[in-house]
Amino acid sequence: MIANIVKPGNKTYGVLAYLFDKGRANEHTDQHMVASWDDFIPDPGPWDSPGHKQRLGQLTQALDLRVKQASDKAPEGHVWHCSVRAAPEDRVLTDAEWATIAKRMVHATGIAPDGDPDGCRWVAVRHAEDHIHIVATKVRGDLRPPRNWNDYHRAMNELTAVEKDFGLTQVPRGPEVSAGTSAVKRSTRAEQEKAKRLGHDKTEREQLRHTVRTALSHAKDLDEFFNLLADAGLQVETRTLPSGDLQGYKVALPDDGAPIWFSGSSLATDLSLPQIRQRLAATEAQPTAASSARHHRPSPWHVATAAAERIPHHLAHADDCAVQAHLTVFGEVLYALPAHAPARLQAELHRAAAAFEHAAHTRARADHQHARALRGALKAMLYQPADHTGLAMLLDAAILVVLAVQRRSALHHHDRQVAAARQTLTHLQAAYAQIAPASLAALARRYPSDNTVHRYARILREVLPRHAEQILTENAWPALTATLAAAEAAGHNPATVLQQAAQHRPLDDAKSASEVLVWRIQRLGDRHAPGPGAQTAQARRLRTQTAPQTDSGLPGAYTPPTSHAGRSR
């Protein structure tokens, strides 16, 4: 069950008229009272029943009696309104059960404590199977206001007891649930009804949020951000202070009528102007395509993939501010990917990005400087479009990140985030499954000679004995041999790059260990090959580290890096 206590109002008749009316979309049915402070008060009944308006007026007068008696001592917002809704999977409760729940709620919140003859006047109205509305006027019989401070938390605590007593769904509550809430601002019912009426699958707020996040994922600075919004067809207005400094912005969809404006913070808490400024400022400069070619700099897709593969370590070892920074920039990566992907993948990637919004938010304030490397690579990717291999490589790393997010959320009992991560994973795996086979097949066409393949199989058994037989039977083994051959041709030691690839990323999470090794070795092969002295040192380390493997599948001498104070990159 969930309770929603709205901001106090001052129109008792207006609230009651709405509750007993047919609703904005005729959703109210069988409108009636289930409980009140006085069992003999007349029930107005449905809006179209005979004598309805007269009884509604009588009920309003009875509820407002003490408000009028208190005169100017009555609180300005004297109408207290709380809705209580059962979970979708719960059974349909009877009127008597709802009456009991209503009485427990007004007692727990301090509106009308049990056995207090001076408690506030209240009624509970039911106009649907799954919820009730409790309306009270906040003047007691002694003409003082009720002691209903902290009423929301008291209501939620009472609902926990109600769920146990009535055998209903146990809804997670407490600080750990607040930590798992999303930064996303929910669409109002009016917005949802408008979208439904127009045949749209998203509300205006959702469409705008998607466009703003996509623009932010590509922009290098505020000017480019606003230009991208305009290029996407949005109406954009900015607010400036007398000093000329930018204060805020708002956006609206193109419309023939008057535009409906949304500020950034009304789309999501992390889309306010100050938050966007912080994110854009925390971008590590990346080399241009021309300078990369001159100095053999790695592809930004390789840099982004390597940074993404480090995120699971940060989730396990970094502080909360760093964790939130890495989750935020990873969400930006997901929003950027559809622009780089073939048309057949874009729908899945859009869904993955939207789902991850609900998996990524914590209560911690992100220190975006922790994620400069990935954000810098993300901006550089715009100027160096990926081939299918680069995209498949990054999607493979993204799946690893979401698995780590899911584990972390489960550890903290953030059930909603676990569900959102699971949904994200489904879409990413679907996209990866569409693009990876073609990339792996292209690599496999460069299959080396049989003698070379046998030599690589022998090296594999020496370096990764626990995974070797599995890898040798996987579909990506031919692509792995071609990747090893390319790395060796560039001057790398096959045994060394195999070991480095396995050390960097454990293989137990992978559906295909050979695919993981393909992508990782491709990035290692992108680096300069070590000189003779370095190769000798690597060979010496390799001989000491090809000891029996641990349960994680890594060589026994390998230990993951420990967390250090300061900024992670």
C-alpha positions in Angstrom: 0.0 0.0 0.0 1.0 3.6 -0.6 -0.3 6.8 1.0 -0.2 10.2 -0.6 -0.8 13.3 1.5 -1.3 16.4 -0.7 -0.5 20.0 0.2 -3.3 21.3 2.5 -6.1 23.2 0.7 -8.9 25.5 1.7 -11.9 24.4 -0.4 -13.7 21.5 1.4 -16.6 21.5 -1.1 -14.3 21.4 -4.1 -12.4 18.3 -2.8 -15.6 16.5 -2.0 -17.3 17.4 -5.3 -14.3 15.9 -7.2 -14.3 12.7 -5.1 -18.0 12.1 -5.6 -18.0 13.2 -9.3 -17.4 11.0 -12.3 -13.7 11.8 -12.6 -11.7 13.4 -15.4 -12.0 10.3 -17.6 -15.2 8.7 -16.1 -12.9 6.6 -13.9 -14.9 7.1 -10.7 -17.6 4.5 -10.1 -20.0 3.6 -7.2 -18.9 6.7 -5.2 -19.7 6.3 -1.5 -18.5 6.9 2.0 -16.9 3.9 3.9 -16.3 5.7 7.2 -16.4 9.0 9.0 -16.1 10.7 12.4 -19.9 10.4 12.7 -21.6 7.2 11.6 -24.9 9.1 11.1 -23.6 11.7 8.7 -25.5 11.5 5.3 -23.6 9.9 2.4 -23.9 12.1 -0.8 -23.6 9.1 -3.0 -22.7 9.3 -6.8 -22.9 12.7 -8.5 -26.0 11.7 -10.5 -28.1 10.3 -7.6 -31.2 12.1 -6.5 -30.5 14.7 -3.8 -26.7 14.4 -4.3 -26.0 18.2 -4.2 -28.1 18.8 -1.1 -26.3 16.0 0.8 -22.9 17.1 -0.4 -23.7 20.6 0.9 -24.7 19.2 4.2 -21.6 17.1 4.5 -19.4 20.2 3.7 -21.2 22.3 6.3 -20.7 19.6 8.9 -17.0 19.2 8.1 -16.4 23.0 8.1 -18.4 23.8 11.3 -15.3 24.0 13.6 -13.4 25.9 10.9 -16.0 28.6 11.0 -16.1 28.5 14.8 -12.3 29.0 15.0 -12.6 31.9 12.6 -9.2 33.6 12.0 -7.6 31.0 14.3 -8.2 28.3 11.8 -5.2 27.3 9.7 -5.0 28.8 6.3 -4.9 25.4 4.6 -7.5 23.7 6.7 -8.3 20.7 4.3 -6.2 17.6 5.0 -6.4 15.1 2.1 -4.8 11.6 2.1 -5.3 8.8 -0.5 -4.4 5.2 0.4 -3.9 2.8 -2.5 -3.5 -1.0 -2.5 -0.8 -2.7 -4.6 -2.0 -3.9 -8.0 -1.5 -7.6 -7.0 -3.5 -7.2 -3.8 -7.0 -8.7 -3.4 -10.1 -6.4 -3.5 -10.8 -5.1 0.0 -14.3 -4.8 1.4 -15.8 -1.5 2.5 -15.5 -2.7 6.1 -11.8 -3.4 5.7 -11.2 0.1 4.1 -13.2 1.6 7.0 -10.8 0.0 9.5 -7.8 1.2 7.5 -9.1 4.7 7.3 -9.6 4.8 11.1 -6.1 3.5 11.7 -4.7 6.2 9.4 -6.4 9.2 11.1 -5.3 7.8 14.4 -1.7 7.2 13.4 -1.3 10.6 11.7 -2.8 12.5 14.7 -5.8 13.8 12.8 -8.3 11.9 14.9 -6.7 9.8 17.7 -8.7 6.8 18.9 -10.8 7.7 21.9 -10.3 11.5 21.5 -13.8 13.2 21.4 -12.1 16.4 20.1 -10.5 14.7 17.1 -10.8 16.4 13.7 -13.9 15.7 11.6 -13.1 13.4 8.6 -14.7 11.2 6.0 -13.3 8.3 3.9 -14.6 8.1 0.3 -14.3 5.1 -2.1 -14.9 5.5 -5.8 -12.7 2.6 -7.1 -11.8 -0.9 -6.0 -8.2 -0.2 -5.1 -8.1 3.0 -3.1 -9.8 5.4 -0.8 -9.5 9.2 -0.1 -9.6 10.5 3.5 -10.6 14.2 3.8 -10.5 16.0 7.2 -10.7 19.6 8.4 -7.8 20.6 10.6 -9.6 22.1 13.5 -10.2 20.0 16.7 -13.2 20.2 19.0 -11.3 22.5 21.3 -10.7 24.7 18.2 -7.0 24.0 18.2 -5.1 22.5 15.2 -4.3 18.8 15.3 -0.8 17.6 16.2 -0.2 15.9 12.8 3.5 16.8 12.3 5.4 14.2 10.3 2.1 12.7 9.2 3.4 11.2 6.0 6.1 9.0 7.8 3.6 8.1 10.5 1.1 7.1 7.8 3.7 4.9 6.0 4.7 3.2 9.3 1.0 2.4 9.9 0.6 1.0 6.4 3.5 -1.4 7.1 1.4 -2.8 10.0 -1.8 -2.8 8.0 -0.1 -4.8 5.2 0.9 -7.5 7.8 -2.5 -7.5 9.5 -4.5 -7.8 6.3 -2.1 -10.2 4.4 -1.3 -7.6 1.7 1.8 -7.0 -0.4 4.7 -5.8 1.8 6.0 -2.6 0.2 9.7 -1.8 1.0 10.0 1.4 3.0 12.6 3.4 4.9 15.8 5.3 4.0 17.1 2.5 1.8 14.0 2.9 -0.4 14.4 6.7 -0.7 17.9 6.0 -1.8 16.6 3.9 -4.6 14.1 6.4 -6.0 14.7 7.8 -9.4 15.7 11.4 -10.3 12.9 11.2 -12.9 9.9 13.5 -12.3 6.7 11.5 -13.0 4.1 12.7 -15.5 0.9 14.0 -14.0 -2.4 12.2 -14.6 -3.5 15.1 -16.8 -0.3 14.7 -19.0 -0.9 10.9 -19.2 -4.6 11.4 -20.2 -3.5 14.0 -22.9 -1.0 11.6 -24.4 -3.5 8.8 -24.4 -6.1 11.1 -26.1 -3.6 12.0 -28.8 -2.5 8.5 -29.3 1.1 9.1 -28.1 3.0 6.4 -26.2 4.9 9.1 -24.2 3.8 12.2 -22.4 5.2 15.6 -23.3 7.4 15.5 -20.1 8.8 12.1 -21.1 9.5 13.2 -24.7 11.2 16.3 -23.5 13.3 14.4 -21.0 14.5 12.0 -23.6 15.5 14.8 -26.0 17.3 16.8 -23.3 19.2 13.7 -22.1 20.2 12.8 -25.6 21.4 16.4 -26.3 23.4 16.5 -23.0 25.1 13.2 -23.9 26.5 14.8 -27.1 27.2 18.4 -26.0 30.6 19.7 -25.0 29.4 23.0 -23.5 26.2 24.9 -22.8 26.0 26.6 -26.1 26.2 23.3 -28.0 23.6 21.9 -25.6 21.1 24.6 -26.3 21.8 24.4 -30.1 21.2 20.6 -30.1 17.9 21.1 -28.3 16.9 23.6 -31.0 18.1 21.3 -33.8 15.9 18.6 -32.3 12.9 20.9 -32.8 12.3 22.0 -29.2 11.4 25.5 -28.2 14.0 26.7 -25.8 14.0 29.7 -23.5 16.7 30.8 -21.0 16.6 33.0 -18.0 19.4 35.4 -17.1 20.2 37.4 -14.0 20.7 41.2 -14.1 24.4 40.5 -14.1 23.9 38.7 -17.5 24.7 35.2 -16.0 22.5 32.4 -17.1 20.0 31.4 -14.3 17.9 28.6 -15.9 16.2 27.2 -18.9 12.9 25.7 -20.0 11.8 23.7 -23.0 8.6 22.9 -24.8 7.5 20.7 -27.7 6.6 22.5 -31.0 2.9 23.1 -30.9 0.3 25.0 -32.9 -1.2 26.4 -29.7 0.4 27.9 -26.6 3.6 26.0 -25.7 3.6 24.0 -22.4 6.9 24.8 -20.8 9.0 22.5 -18.5 12.1 23.6 -16.6 15.0 21.2 -16.6 14.5 20.3 -12.9 10.8 19.5 -13.6 12.0 16.8 -16.1 14.5 15.3 -13.7 16.4 16.5 -10.7 19.7 16.0 -12.4 18.7 18.1 -15.5 18.6 21.4 -13.7 21.0 24.0 -15.1 23.5 23.8 -12.1 23.6 20.0 -12.5 24.2 20.2 -16.2 27.0 22.8 -15.7 28.8 20.5 -13.3 28.6 17.6 -15.7 29.8 19.5 -18.7 32.7 21.0 -16.7 33.9 17.5 -15.8 35.0 16.4 -19.2 38.6 15.2 -19.8 39.9 16.6 -23.1 40.4 14.0 -25.8 42.7 14.1 -28.8 41.2 15.0 -32.1 41.0 12.4 -34.9 43.9 14.1 -36.7 46.2 14.1 -33.6 45.2 10.5 -32.8 46.3 9.4 -36.2 49.6 11.3 -35.9 50.4 10.0 -32.4 48.7 6.6 -32.5 46.2 7.5 -29.8 43.7 4.8 -29.0 40.2 5.1 -30.5 37.7 6.9 -28.2 35.5 3.8 -28.5 38.3 1.8 -27.0 38.9 4.4 -24.3 35.2 4.5 -23.4 35.0 0.7 -23.3 38.0 0.5 -21.0 36.5 3.2 -18.7 33.2 1.4 -18.6 34.9 -1.9 -17.7 36.4 -0.2 -14.6 32.9 0.9 -13.4 32.1 -2.4 -11.6 35.3 -1.9 -9.5 34.3 1.6 -8.6 30.8 0.4 -7.6 32.4 -2.0 -5.2 35.2 0.2 -3.8 34.5 3.9 -4.4 32.6 6.2 -2.1 28.9 7.1 -2.8 29.7 10.4 -4.6 32.0 8.7 -7.0 29.6 5.8 -7.6 26.8 8.3 -8.5 29.2 10.1 -10.9 30.0 6.8 -12.7 26.4 5.8 -12.9 25.4 9.2 -14.3 28.0 9.2 -17.0 27.2 5.6 -17.9 23.6 6.7 -18.4 24.8 9.4 -20.7 26.6 6.8 -22.8 23.4 4.8 -23.1 21.6 7.9 -24.4 24.3 8.6 -26.9 24.5 5.1 -28.4 21.4 5.2 -30.6 22.9 8.0 -32.7 25.9 5.7 -33.5 23.9 2.5 -34.0 22.3 1.0 -37.1 18.6 1.7 -37.3 17.6 -1.9 -36.3 19.3 -1.4 -32.9 18.0 2.0 -32.0 14.7 1.1 -30.5 16.4 -1.4 -28.1 19.0 1.1 -27.1 16.4 3.9 -26.5 14.6 1.5 -24.2 17.8 0.5 -22.4 18.6 4.2 -21.7 15.2 5.0 -20.4 15.1 1.9 -18.2 18.6 2.7 -16.7 17.4 6.1 -15.5 15.5 4.2 -12.8 18.4 2.0 -11.9 21.1 4.6 -11.6 19.9 7.2 -9.1 21.1 7.2 -5.5 20.8 9.9 -2.7 24.4 10.8 -3.0 25.5 14.0 -4.7 27.6 13.1 -7.7 31.2 14.4 -7.8 31.4 14.3 -11.6 35.2 14.8 -11.6 35.5 11.1 -10.8 34.1 10.2 -14.3 36.1 12.6 -16.5 37.7 10.0 -18.6 34.5 8.3 -19.7 32.7 11.6 -20.3 35.6 12.9 -22.4 35.7 9.7 -24.5 31.9 10.0 -24.9 32.2 13.5 -26.4 35.1 12.4 -28.7 33.1 9.4 -30.0 30.8 11.9 -31.8 33.7 12.7 -34.2 34.9 9.2 -34.7 31.9 7.0 -35.6 32.2 3.4 -34.6 32.2 0.4 -36.9 30.2 -2.5 -35.8 33.1 -3.9 -33.8 33.5 -0.8 -31.7 29.8 -0.7 -30.9 29.7 -4.4 -30.1 32.7 -4.0 -27.8 31.1 -1.1 -25.9 27.8 -3.0 -25.6 29.6 -6.0 -24.2 31.2 -3.8 -21.5 27.8 -2.1 -20.9 26.2 -5.4 -20.1 29.0 -6.0 -17.5 28.2 -2.6 -15.9 24.5 -3.2 -15.6 25.1 -6.7 -14.1 27.3 -4.9 -11.4 24.6 -2.3 -10.8 22.0 -5.0 -10.4 24.2 -6.8 -7.8 24.9 -3.6 -5.9 21.2 -2.7 -5.8 20.3 -6.2 -4.6 22.9 -5.9 -1.9 21.2 -2.7 -0.6 17.7 -4.2 -1.1 16.8 -1.6 -3.7 14.1 -3.7 -5.4 13.0 -1.1 -7.9 16.5 -0.5 -9.0 17.1 -4.2 -9.4 14.0 -4.5 -11.6 15.1 -1.5 -13.7 18.6 -2.9 -14.1 17.1 -6.2 -15.2 15.0 -4.4 -17.8 18.1 -2.5 -19.0 20.0 -5.7 -19.3 17.3 -7.3 -21.5 17.4 -4.5 -24.0 21.2 -4.3 -24.1 21.6 -8.0 -24.6 19.0 -7.9 -27.4 21.0 -5.1 -29.1 24.3 -6.9 -28.6 22.9 -10.2 -30.0 22.0 -8.3 -33.2 25.4 -6.7 -33.9 28.0 -9.0 -32.4 27.7 -12.0 -34.7 28.5 -10.0 -37.8 31.6 -8.4 -36.2 32.9 -11.8 -34.9 32.3 -13.4 -38.3 34.3 -10.7 -40.0 37.2 -11.3 -37.6 36.9 -15.0 -38.0 37.5 -14.7 -41.8 41.1 -13.7 -40.9 41.6 -17.1 -39.3 45.3 -18.0 -39.0 47.0 -21.2 -40.1 46.3 -24.5 -38.4 49.8 -24.5 -36.8 49.2 -21.1 -35.3 45.7 -22.1 -34.0 47.2 -25.1 -32.3 49.9 -22.9 -30.8 47.3 -20.5 -29.5 45.3 -23.4 -28.0 48.4 -24.6 -26.1 49.0 -21.1 -24.8 45.4 -20.8 -23.8 45.6 -24.0 -21.7 48.7 -22.7 -20.0 47.4 -19.2 -19.2 43.7 -19.9 -18.5 43.5 -23.7 -17.7 40.0 -23.4 -16.0 38.3 -21.7 -18.9 40.4 -23.1 -21.8 38.2 -26.1 -22.8 35.0 -24.0 -22.7 36.7 -21.3 -24.9 37.9 -23.8 -27.4 34.3 -25.0 -28.1 32.7 -21.5 -28.3 31.6 -20.0 -31.5 33.9 -17.0 -31.1 37.1 -19.1 -30.8 38.0 -18.5 -34.5 37.5 -14.8 -34.0 39.8 -15.0 -30.9 42.5 -16.7 -32.8 42.3 -14.0 -35.5 42.5 -11.3 -32.8 45.5 -13.0 -31.2 47.2 -13.2 -34.6 46.7 -9.5 -35.3 48.0 -8.6 -31.8 51.1 -10.8 -32.4 51.7 -9.3 -35.8 51.7 -5.9 -34.1 54.5 -7.1 -31.7 52.5 -8.3 -28.7 53.1 -11.6 -26.9 49.9 -13.8 -27.3 50.3 -15.3 -23.8 50.8 -11.8 -22.2 47.7 -10.2 -23.9 45.6 -13.3 -23.0 46.6 -13.0 -19.4 46.1 -9.2 -19.3 42.7 -9.5 -20.8 41.6 -12.1 -18.2 43.1 -10.1 -15.3 41.3 -6.9 -16.4 37.9 -8.6 -16.5 36.9 -11.8 -14.8 35.2 -14.2 -17.1 32.6 -15.8 -14.8 30.0 -13.1 -15.6 30.4 -13.6 -19.3 28.0 -15.6 -21.5 30.9 -16.2 -23.8 34.4 -15.9 -22.4 35.9 -16.0 -25.9 33.9 -12.9 -26.9 35.1 -11.0 -23.8 38.7 -11.9 -24.7 38.2 -10.8 -28.3 37.1 -7.3 -27.4 39.7 -6.8 -24.6 42.6 -8.1 -26.7 41.6 -5.8 -29.6 41.9 -2.8 -27.2 45.3 -4.1 -25.9 46.5 -4.6 -29.4 45.6 -0.9 -30.1 48.5 0.1 -27.9 52.1 0.2 -28.9 53.9 -3.1 -28.6 56.4 -3.3 -25.8 60.1 -3.2 -26.5 62.5 -6.1 -26.0 63.3 -5.3 -22.4 59.6 -4.9 -21.5 58.8 -8.2 -23.3 61.4 -10.0 -21.2 60.0 -8.6 -18.0 56.4 -9.6 -19.1 57.6 -13.1 -19.9 59.2 -13.4 -16.5 55.9 -12.2 -14.8 53.9 -14.6 -17.0 56.0 -17.6 -15.8 55.2 -16.7 -12.1 51.6 -15.9 -12.7 50.5 -19.0 -14.6 50.1 -20.7 -11.3 46.8 -22.6 -10.5 43.8 -20.3 -10.9 41.5 -19.1 -8.2 37.8 -19.6 -8.2 37.4 -16.3 -10.1 39.3 -17.7 -13.0 42.2 -15.3 -12.6 45.8 -16.4 -12.2 46.6 -17.0 -8.6 49.1 -14.2 -8.3 46.7 -11.6 -9.5 44.9 -9.4 -7.0 42.4 -6.7 -8.0 43.5 -3.2 -7.4 42.7 -1.7 -4.0 40.6 1.4 -3.6 42.6 4.6 -3.2 41.6 7.9 -1.9 41.2 10.6 -4.4 39.6 10.6 -7.8 39.0 7.5 -9.9 39.3 7.7 -13.6 
